[in-house]
Amino acid sequence: MTTSPALRTLDRRRFLALAGGTFGVLAAGQLTEALTARAAELDPAPFSLGVASGDPDHHSVVLWTRLVPDPLDAETGGMPATPVEVRWEVAKDESFGKVVASGSVTALPESAHTVHVVVDDLAPDRWYWYRFQYGEVRSRTGRTRTMPPPGAKADRMRFAFVSCQSWTGGAYPAYRDLAEQDLDFVLHLGDYIYETTGGSLTEFRRLHALYKTSPELRAAHARFPFFVTWDDHEVQNNYAADVPGGAGDGRPFLERRGNGYQAYYEHLPLRPEQRPTGPDALMYRQVRFGKLAEFSVLDTRQYRTDQAYGDGRKEPGPEVWNPERTMTGPEQEKWLLGNLDHSKARWNVIAQQTIMAAFDYDLGPGKIVNLDQWDGYAGARARILDFLADRDVANPVVLSGDWHTHWVNDLKTDFDDPRSPVVATEFVGTSISSGAGWDADVRAGLVANPHVKFYNGTYRGYVMCDVTPDRWRADLRIVLKGDDAASPAFTIAAFEVRDGLPGARRIDAGDGLVGRITDKVTGKPAANVQVTVTAEDGTRFAAVTTDTTGEYLAFAPPGRYSVAVNGVGYEPGTATATVRAGVQTRGDVALTRAAVRAGTGRPVPGPQSQAAATDVTLSNGMLSLAVSAGSQDPQLPAVTLGKPLDLAAVGHLDQLDWMNLPYASTARPRGSNAWQQLTVRSTALEVLSAGGPVASARATGATTQVPDVEVVTTFTIGDGEPWVTAESVFTNRGTQARTFWLGDVLDHDGAGQRSGVAGHGTVTASAPADFEPTAPWVGMTGSDGQTYGLLYDEPGFTAYACGIWVMTQRQVTIEAGAAFTLRRRIAAVGNGGAADPFAVLAGL
């Protein structure tokens, strides 16, 4: 057999040229550096995407490869449009001195020249080596294994589970670390690729090929067999059965789903039973590891009911308890419960996609939950957890992914009752590379969810499990930098579940840098304080925030570091720490309450913070407010200067989007875009007083709609007050009277966002409406126990509000040469989780 001339090797220039159109979010320099390294490590063409094995049982395993000399040629992969023969062989030894099976298989162009070989009649519970050959070219050698026979004694099982590997998120150092471990297999829980707008088969094939150009991913596949199941991004974010999760390229959704399923099957080591027929594929299946463990691998996308209440993080209503709503579909649920009921295994594992434990993001008496997770299918979850309790299933363990963060959860039949017994343990693995923009929201809600035994959302990584008949150990592995292929890896924590004792306990504090941030005078913990760890050469290794106990957890390789602390209400603090290999290092810092200050260089910490160090922050021991001195918000183009960007009370993080303060419109603002008032433009922001009894800054500008009206806003902060006073003076410099609408907009983007108007309570409606306040204030709050308010010196305004923003409106007439002063206090206070989070504003 000879190699076709069409099977050209993909050189560096060709690789970079083809990849250029797929990395629009990356800088050109980053792209070149990353792909040059990847191109140099490609497997020999046409086996450019490596080899893989998967779905082993006790006598067989699936072998996979794809003939693709040009991985980023989305149409053909560089292959001719004809079938080709591929040789394969399996041996007991890496040198192939003892070949036990061999043969040939036809790679078809209609299947993108992918190869799936089911090798049978293998010995149980042993390792094998395999390879492919086309013409004179051999693939790299892969390693795989068979499982112990069902019912056989198995003393130990070691595996890792992974999920969520967005290509733009990094170079997959987590896979590099995983490939260096001693494992029996890898379990992938979904989001193997991340979809684009295009839903064609060609586009899904391009994505799978692109992802497998990662040498780290290829190394992991070559070293261990994989069991895989999908989540949503293999098709479309948050899709549910035949209901799309968002806009696409206009093709029917089931066509997109069929294309996604087809490309998924083509590019992974799946058995013929998993081959899709159009938009349908049987993905849920059972895996047995002797008598030690039995896995029920689920598919929670293909059969689920559409998300309740339009999806998202919202207050759960009766719909989530509807017994007809399902995450798995009735047939798969029956199959799962049957597996659990008849299992004789020591450990019974439910391997699935989204977090099963309840999680309430609202610190008050209400609830805010993620409706895409099992919280949105509470009735279906209750059926499973009640079954585990009623049938006394042996050692149930749930493995989950999706949320890009590490968790260890107690699963209960009643999450609202702390006394409810634990029926199972859930381990949730962080992502291989995908970011977690919701990290701060989760951390803020931990205090309201005592069944969460561990959480960390700062790092990327995976979970490694070591299982014996007596105990299940889970090591939560992390890498420092997801975009650095050489990033060192650590165990952030290790937990153990003992046979017959549901619930995990921590057995290893992990490596790295930990510490506690406290108030220097009271000794009380300082929650939600930002901690930045920087090496002596200026490299920033971590930026984390403290939990409710003031503790933080960060990681850095051995060396000497500076620990910088920035918390609302406190002066900045610093410490030094020397990290040693294998030893947990402490870096405690006691903070002094902040003096009254206005100036640059001290951003407000928080998930929505957008002010730069060059913007002006006004702060005291109660709150911090950042005002733009140059930073621009894309929602307020050309008018952001002089407007508040970030705000937080002591003990809290910024959840504000911004304040459009003030505006001046010739027409009364109406409609869903009323908030986007580009009607006051400042030209300068200057600090008037940097400190002392009071500190102040002044923004000078003019209206963009009302001729001759100058607008000057002065921000002033004093000691011991949970507010900044903002006084806006509108001066008519013209020769005739001017009539217009003015006021402010308050926009909060944190979890659980909702508005409040005096006398009208909480506003959650999506469409804005008019409200007559009974007191001169409006506010916003979220699930973090913090309330923002605008408190006016004078009434006489109307509130126009929806659930995600609130604005004030008043009409004024200013005679020529006269002025109108709008004076209000910008407040940020903790509400203590009160049933009425706006009651605190009435007392200010």
N, C-alpha and C positions, 0 to 999 in steps of 0.2 A: 504494500500500500504506500502511495506517495502523497505528499502534502500538496494541496492545491496552491498555485501561485497567488490566489486571492487571499490566502491566509497570511497576510503581511503582519509583521510584528509592530505593535503600537509603540512608536518612539516617543521621546519626551515632547518634541515640538508638536506632534499630532495630538498627543494626550492633552496638552495645555490648550491647544486651539479648540478642541472639541469641548473641553470642560468650561471654557470661558463663558458660554451663555448660560450656564447652570448655577452660577454662584453670584447672582446679582447683589446679594446681601453682604458679600465679602469684599474687602479692599483688594485691589489688584496685587499688591505686594504680598498680602496674606495668602491669596490664592496661589500665586506662583511658588511661594515657599512650601506650602502644604502639598501641592500636587507634584512638584518636582520630587519630593521625598517619596510620595506614593508611587509615581511612575517608575522610580528606580527599583521598587520592591515588588513589581507585578510578577505573578507566576508566569512561566513560559507560555507564550501564545501557542496554540489557541486556548490553553487552559488558564486564561488570564484572570478568571474569577475564582481560581482555586478549586478545592474539592471539599466535600462535606459528607457526613453520614448522619442518619437519624432514625427515629422510631424503632430502636432495637427491641426485640423481645428475647426470649431465652434460646431461640434457635435461628433467628434471622435479623437482618438489618438492611436499611436502604442506603445505597451509595448514590452520590449526586455529583455531577459537574455540568458545565456548559462550555461548548466550543464557541469562543468569542474572541478572536484576535484583536478586535477593535471595540472595547466595551462601551465606548460612548458613541458609537455609530448606532443610533436608536433604531434604524430601519432594519439592518442586516447583521450588525455586530461584526462586519467584515467577512461573513461566511457566504458561500455561494447558495443559491436557492435550490439546493438539491440535498437529498438524504446522504448522510455519511456514516461509515461504520467506525465504532469506537471499541477498542479492546479494554477489558478490565480484568484485574486479578486480585485475589485476597490471599494473604499468607499469615502463618503463625508468627513470623519473625519479620523485623524491619528490613532485613537484607533479602527477603523473598526467597530464602533457601528452602522453605517448606510451604509451597503454594497449596492451598486447600480448595480453591475454587477459581474458575476463570471463564471467560466467554467474551462475546461481542454483543453490542447493542446498536441499533440504528438511531442516530440523532436526526430528527426531522426539522425542516425549516419552519413548519407550521407550529412547532413547539419551541421556537427560538434555538434549535439545536441543543436543547437541554437533555440530560440523561438521568433517568431514574432506574437503578438496578436493585431489585430485591434479591439479596443473597440468602439462600436458605440452607438448611442442613448443617448449620454451624454448631459447635459445642457450646453449652451454656456457660455463663459466668466466666468469660475469658476475653482477653484483648486480641485484636487482629490488626493487620496493616493492609492497606489497599492502595491501588493506583490505577490510572487510566493511561491509554496510549492511542495516539492518532498519528499515523504515518511513523516517522522516526522520533516524534516528540512524546515524551512521557510527562505526565503531570507530577506535581509533588506527591510525596507519600503521605497519606492520611492514616490516622489511627482511630479505631473504633472498638466497640465491645458488645457482647451479648449480656442479657440480664440473667440473674439466677432463676432457676425454674420456679413456677408457681408452687407454693407449698414447701419449698426448700428452705432450710435454715440459712439466713444471711446475717453475718455478724456486724456488718458495717456498710453504710452507703454514704458517699460523699458527692454532692452535686452543687451547682450554683444556679440561681435563677436571675434573669435579666429582663429588661424591658426598655422601650422608649429610647431610640437611638437616632435622633434627628441628625441628618448629615451636616447641617450648618452649625451644630452645637459643639463640634470638636473632632479631635483626631482619634477617639476611642482608646485612650490609655487604660480604661477599665477592662477592655478586652485583652490588652497586653498583660495586665496583671492576672486576669482570670486564666489565660493560657499557660501561666507559669505554675498554676496550682495542681494538686493531685486530686482529680475529680473522676467520677464515673460517667457523668453526663451533664448537659446544660439544658435548662428549661427556659424557653423564651415565651414571655407572657403577652407579647403584642407590641404594636407600633414598631415593627421591623423597618418600615420606611415611613416617610411622611409625604402625603399626597400633595400634588399641585392642583391648580385649577383644571388643567387638562385631565380628562378621564379616559383617554384612549388606551388600548392595549399597548400600543407603542410607547406611550408615555410611562405607563406602569413598568414595562420592561426596562426602559431607560433608567428609572429610579432604582430598581433592584440591582441593575448592573453597576450603577454609580456607587451605591452603598458598598457593594462587594469589592470595589477597588481599594477599600481600606485593608492594608496588610494586617492590622490588628484583628479585624473581624475574620479575615481568612485564616489567620493562625488559630483562632479559637475553634473554628469549624473543623480544621484539619486535625486538631488534637483530641476533640471529644465528640461523641454523637450528641445531636440536639433533638429535643422534643419541642415543637413550636406550635403556637396557636396565635390567632390574630386578635387585635382590638379594633379600633376605629380607623386609625390613620392609614392602614393598608388600603382603605377605600375613600373615606371622607370623615373628617372630624365629627364625632358625636352622632353619627348616623344610627338609626334604629330600625332594624329589619329592612323594610322597603321604603323607609322615610329618610330622605337625604338630610344631612346635617348642615348644609349650607349651599351657597351658590356654586355652580360648576361651569362647564363649558357649553351647557345647553342640551347635552345628550340625556336621554331618559336615565333615571337613576339606576334602575336594575341593569342597564347596559354597562354603566360605570362599575357597578358592583361585580358583574361578571368579569369585566376586564381586570379589575383588581384581584379577584380570586384566581383568575387564570395565571397572571404573572406571579402571584405569590406561590402557587403550586409549582410553576416552572422553575423557580429559583431557590427552592428549599427541598431538603431531603424528606419528602413525604411519601407515604405508601399510596398505591393505586386507589385505595378506598377514599382517599382525600382528594382525588382529582375532581375538579368542579364540573358540573353540567350547567352551562350558562351561568346564572347568578346564584346557583345553589352548590353547596359543598358540605360534606359531613366532616366537621373538624373536631367535634368532641369525641373523646376516646379514653380508654382505660390503660394505665401502665402499672405493671406489677414488678416489684423487686423482691422476689422470693416471698417469705412470710413476714419480711421486715416492714414493707410499706406498699400501699396501694394508692395510686394517684387517679383521681378523676379530673381530666383536663377539659375545661369547659370552653364553650363559645358563647360569650354574653353579648354578641352584637347581632348575629344573623336572625335571631328569633325574638328579640326583646320588643316589648311594647314601647311606643314612642314616649320620650321623657315627659313627665307631668309638668303642667303649668308653663310650657314653653321652654323648659330646660333652664340651665344656669343655677346660680346660688340664690335661693329664695326661701320664703317661709313655706314649710310643707303643709299641705291641706289634706282633706280626706282622701283625695285621689291616690296618694301614695300607698294607702292601705287597702285599696280596691283589690279583692282577692283574684280578680281576673288579670291584673297587671303582672307582668312577668319579665324577669331579666333573661331567663334561659329558654322560655317556651315550655309548654306543659310536658312535651315528650322528653326533652332533655332533663327537666326537673325530676320526672318519674324515674328516668335512667339513673340520675345521680343518687336519689334516695334509695333506689334498689341496690346500687353498688355499696353504699354505706351500710345498709341493713344486712347484707349477706357477706360482708367482708370478714375474713379471718386474720387480717393483717394486724401487726402491732401498732402501726401508724397509718392513719387514714387522711389523705391529703386532698384538699380541693384546690386545684391550681387554676386560677382564673384572673380576670383583668382588673377590675376596679375595686376600690376599698370597700370591704364588707362592714366594718365597724361603723357605728353611727358617729357623726361628728357635727356638733353644733357650733357654728361660727359666731353666734350671738351670745355675749356674756350676760345679758339680762334674762328676764323671765321668758322671753320669746325664743324662737328657733329660726336659724338660717342654715340650710343644708344644701349640699351639692346634689342636684336632682339627676345628674348623669350617673352617679354612683349608687350603691345599694340603698342609700337613704331615700332615693327617689322611688324605690321598689320595696318599701318597708314591709308590706304584707308578704311578699315572696321571701324576703330575708327571714322573717319570723317563722315561716313554714320550715325552712332549713334548720335554723338554730333550735327551734322547738323539737324537731325530729332528732337532732343530735342529743338533746337532753333526755327526751322520752325513751329513745332506744339505747341509750348509754353506749354510743358508738365509741370504740376504743381510740383514744388519743387523736382527736381531730385537729388538724392544722390547716389553716387557710393561707395560701400564698397569693399575693396580689402585686400589681404594678400600677401603671397609668398615671400616678400623681407625682412622679419625679422626685420623690422624697422618701427617706427611711422612716418606717413606723414599726412599733411593736404594740399590738392591741389585745386586750382581753375582749373576747366575744361573749355576749350575754343575751339571755332571752329578754331582758328588760334593761335597756341602757339608761333609762331614767332613774333606776333604783340602784344606788351604789351597793346595796346588800344583795342584789341579784347574783346568783352564783355564776362563775366563769364556766362556759361549756366548751370553749375552744380558744386557741391562740392564733392570731393573724400576724404574719410577717409581711410587711410591704417594702418592696425594694425601690431604692432611688433609681433614677434613670442612668443609662449608659452615657448619654450626652445632652439630653433635652433639659432646658432650663425650668425653673420653678418660680415664676413671677408671683405666685400666691403664698410664698413661704411666710412672709410677715403676717398674713391673715391667719394662717394656721397657728403660728406661735402665739398670737394674741388670744386665740380661742382655747388653748390647751388647758387653762385653769378651769374651764367649764366642762372638760371631758376627762374625768379621772381614770377612765378605762384605757386611755392612751398611756402606755408605760414608757415609751420612748419616741422621740421625734427629732429628726434633723433634716433640714431642707437645703443646707448650704452647698452640699457636695454631690457630685455624680459618682456612680459606682454600681454595686450589685450586692447580692446576699449569697454567702457560702454556707451550706448546711452539712453538718457531720452527724449522722444518725446511727445509733446503736439500739438494741432492744430496750436499753435502760433509759436513754435520754436522747433528746434532739437538741443539738447546739446550732445556733445561727450566728455567724460572724457578719456584721454589717460593714462591708468594705467600701472605702471611698478613695478617690483620687483628688489631689489638690487642685489641679487645673484640667478641666475637661478638654481644653483645646491644645494641650501639650502631650504629644505621644509618649514622652519620657517622664511624665509627671509621676512622682512617687505615690505609692498606695499605702493605706493604713487600715487598721480595724478600728472603726469609730466606737464600737461597743460589741459585746458578745452576750447573748441570752441563751438560756437553757430551759427546756421543758422536760420535766421528769415523767417517766412512764406512770400513768394512772393519776397524775396530778395536773389538771388543766391550769393554764396560766404560766407565763414566762417570767423568769427572774434573771436579773443581770448578774453575770459571773465574771465580767472583765471590764474594767473601766476604759479600756482602749488606750491607744497611743495618743501623743499630741500635746496640745496646750489647752489648759482649762483655767478658769479663774472665777472670782466672784467680785462684782462691783457693788460697793456699798456707799451709803451716805456717811461722810466723815464724822458728822456730829451725832447722828442718831444711831448709826450702825445698821440701819435698815437696808434691805436689798434695793438696788436701783434697777428697776425693770425697764426693758425696751431702750437700753443704752447701746449705742453702736461701738463695736470694738474692731479696730483695724490693726492687723499684724504685718509689720514691714521689716524686711531684712536690712542688714547694714548697707547693702549696695542700693537701697531704695526700692527693691522689688516688693510689691504688695502681695502677700500670700493669702490673706483671708480678710474678709469683712463680714462680721456676724453681729448679732444683737443678743443681749441678755434675755433670759426668760424671767418669769415672775419671781423667781428666787434670787435674781441677780447673777445667775451663773451663765457662763458662756463656754463654748467649745469650739476650738479652732485647730488647724493642723498646719504644720510646716516641717520640712526636713531638719535634721540636726543643724544647729547654728544659733547665732545670737540675734535676737529680734527686739524691735521696739513695739510696744503695745500702746496704741493711742485710743483714748476713750472720749466719746462725744455723746453726751446725753442732754436732753432738754431739761433746763432748770439747773444745770451744773456747769462749773468751769471745766474746761478740757483737762483730762488727766493722762499721765503717761507712766509707763513702767518698762523695764527691760526684762527679758527672759532668755535663758539659754536652754534650748531644746536638745535633749540627748536621745539617741536611738533607743527605742524600746522602753522609755521611761516617760510617764506622764508628768508634765511640767506645769506648775501653777504660776499664774500671773494675776494676783489680786490687786485691785486699785480702790482706794477710798476717795470719793469725790467731794469737793467743796461746792456749796450752793452758789449759783451764778450771781454776779453783780449786775446792776443795770448797765446795758451796753447796746450800742448801735455801731455796726461796722461790718467789714468783710471777713472772710476766712473761717466762718463757722456755720456750715450748712446745717439745716434741720434734718436729723435722721428719719428715715421712713420709706415705705414701699412706693409712695407716690412722689417723693422728693425730686425736684427738677432744678432747683436753684444751684448755681455754680458758686465756687468759693469767692468769686468776684462780685456776687450780688450782696446786698446789704441785709443783715439779720439783726432784728431788734429782739433782745432777750432779757430775762430776769430769772429769778428762782422759781417762776410759775409757768412760763411758756416761752416759745420762740416763734418768731414770724419772719419769714424771708420775703423780701421785696425785690423785684427784678431791677438790676442796674444794667442789664444788657442781655440776659437770657431771654430767649423767645419761645413762647408756646405756639405750636403750629395751629392751635385752635383760635389763637388771638394774634394773627399775623400783623406785624408792624405796630401793635399797640400794647405789647406785653410790658414794656418798660414802665416802671413805676407802679405796677400792680402786684399784690401779694401772690406768691407762688406756693409757699409751704407754711404750715402752721401745726403746732402740736403742744399739748399740755405736758407738764412734768409727769414722767412715768408712762408716756405714750409716744407713738411714732406718728409722723405726718401721714395723714390719709386724704389730705386735701388735693384736689386737682389744681384749682386756682381760685382767686376771687377777681371778678371783673368789677373792680372798684376804682373810680365810679364810672358811670356811663352818662351820656347826654344825647337823647334821640328826639328828632323832630316828630316822629310818629310813635304812638304808644306801642311798645314791643308786644307782639302776639305770636303764638304758634310755637312749635317744638324747637325752633332755632332762635327763640327770643333771647336766650342767654348769650348768643354770639354777637355782642354789641361792640363794634369796632369804631366807637364814637367819641372816645377820649384818647388822645395820643400825647404821651409825655415826651419831652425832649431831654430831660435831665433828672437824675436822682442824686441828691447830695446829702451827706451826713451833716446835720446842724450841731448836734451835741453827741459826742461819742460815749459819754458816761456821766456819772454823778447822781444826784437825786432823780433826774430824768435823763433820758436819751431820746434823740429825735432825728428824723430824716424827712426830706421834702422832695416831692415830685412836682415838676413844673411842666405844664403843657397847655393844650387847648382842645376844643371840640372839633370833630371832623364834619359835623352836620350843621351846627348852629353858628352862623357867622359872628365873629367879634367876641366870642365868649372864651375867656381864659380860665383855666382850671388849675388850681394849686392844691395839692393834698399833703398835709403834714401828719406824719406818723410819730406818736409819742408814747414812751413806755416808762412806768415808774416802778418803785420797789413794792413787792408784796401784792401786786394786782394781777389777776389772771386775764388781763386784756391789754391790747394796744389801742390807744385812742387815735382815730383817723378823722381829721377835719378837712373837708374839701370845700374850698371857696370858689364859687363860680362868679366871675366878674364880667359884666357886659362892658367892653371897651368901645362899643359902637355908638351910633347916634340915634338908634331906635330900639324900642322894647323888643325882647325876645321871649317867646313862649315855647317850652319844650318839656320833655319827660326826662327825669333823672332818677338815679338810684344805684343799686349794687346788685351783683349776682354772686351767689355762693354755690360752688360746685365741689362736691365730695365724691371721690371715686373709690373709696375703700369698700371692703366687703360689708354687705348689709345696709348699703346707703339708703337713707330716707330723709325727708325734709320735715320740718316742724314750723307751724305758724301759731302764734299766741291765740288761744281760744279755740283752735281747730285740731289740736293734737298732731298726730303723725300723718304725714302725707306719703302715700306709696303709689298713687296712680301714675300711669305712664304718660297720660296727656295732661298738660298744664291747665290750671284753672285759677280763677281769682278768689282771694280770701281777704276779708276785712279783719286785721289783727285786733284783738281786744287789749293788747299791750304792745308797746313799740319794739318788738323784736321778732326775728326769724332765726331759724337754725337748721343745722344738719347733723346727723349722727350716723354711726355705723355699728358694726358688731364688736368693736374694740373697747367699748365702755367710755368713749370720748365724745363730747358734744362741742360743736362749733356754733358760735352765735354772732349775729350782728345786732347790737342793742343801740337804738337811736335815742338821742336826747329829746326829740319831739315826735309825736304821732303824726297822723295825717298822710299816711302812705297806704297803698294796697300791696298785698303780697300776691305774686303770680308764681305758682309752684307746681312741680310734679315730684315724683319720687327721687329723681337724681339731681335736681337743682332747684334753688329757690331764689327769686329776685324781688326787690322792692321797686315800686313805681310811684312817683308823685309828679304831678304837673306843676310847673312854676312859671311865673312871668317875671322877668328881671328888666327893670327900666334901664334906659341908657345911663351909663356911669354908675349903676348900682351893683350890689353883689348879693348872692344867696349863699349861706353857709350850711352845709350838711355835716352834722357831727354825730359820730357813732363810735362804739367800742367794738373792737374785734376780739372776741373771747374764745378761749379754748380751755375746757375744764373736764375733769373726770366725772362721769355721772354715776359711778358705783354700780352700774348694771341695773339701775332703777327701771321699774315698769314704764314710767314716763321719763325718757332720757332728756326731755327738754325742761323739766321742772327746775333744774339747776340754773337755767337762764333767768327765770323769774326772780331768783334771789340775788342776782348780781346788781 
